[in-house]
Amino acid sequence: MLYSAIAVYEPLTVYAREWISAHLADQLEKCLIEQLASRNRVLELMREVFASAETVQAKTD
């Protein structure tokens, strides 16, 4: 879902800047920046989880 939002906001921002208004493009760009920041944070957390020496072991009953 996050990558879909980024894929939508990026071309919309360019289109808005070229054809509609700079103000609208600025608003879309803010949304794009927020989406990219969220994606980067998720990737950081995933790296931390996979780099952790602590793992969850499956328990057999």
C-alpha positions in Angstrom: 0.0 0.0 0.0 2.8 2.4 0.9 4.6 1.8 -2.4 1.3 2.4 -4.3 0.8 5.7 -2.6 4.4 6.8 -3.5 3.8 5.6 -7.1 0.7 7.8 -7.3 1.9 10.9 -5.5 5.2 11.2 -7.5 3.7 11.6 -11.0 0.7 13.7 -9.7 3.2 16.1 -8.2 5.0 16.6 -11.4 1.7 16.9 -13.4 0.3 19.4 -10.9 3.5 21.5 -11.1 3.5 21.6 -14.9 -0.2 21.9 -15.6 -2.3 23.0 -12.6 -0.7 25.0 -9.8 2.4 25.3 -7.7 0.4 25.4 -4.5 -1.3 22.0 -5.3 2.0 20.6 -6.3 3.5 21.7 -3.0 0.7 20.0 -1.1 1.2 16.8 -3.1 4.9 17.0 -2.6 4.4 17.2 1.2 2.3 14.0 1.0 5.0 12.3 -1.0 7.7 13.3 1.5 5.6 11.9 4.3 5.1 8.6 2.5 8.8 8.3 1.7 9.7 9.1 5.4 7.3 6.4 6.5 8.7 3.9 4.1 12.2 4.7 5.3 11.2 4.2 8.9 9.6 0.8 8.2 12.8 -0.3 6.4 14.9 0.9 9.3 12.8 -1.1 11.7 13.0 -4.2 9.5 16.8 -3.9 9.4 16.9 -3.7 13.2 14.7 -6.7 13.6 16.7 -8.8 11.2 20.0 -7.6 12.6 18.9 -8.5 16.2 20.7 -11.4 17.8 17.5 -12.3 19.6 15.2 -14.4 17.5 11.9 -16.0 18.2 12.2 -19.8 18.3 9.3 -22.0 17.4 8.1 -24.1 20.3 7.1 -27.7 19.8 4.5 -29.1 22.1 
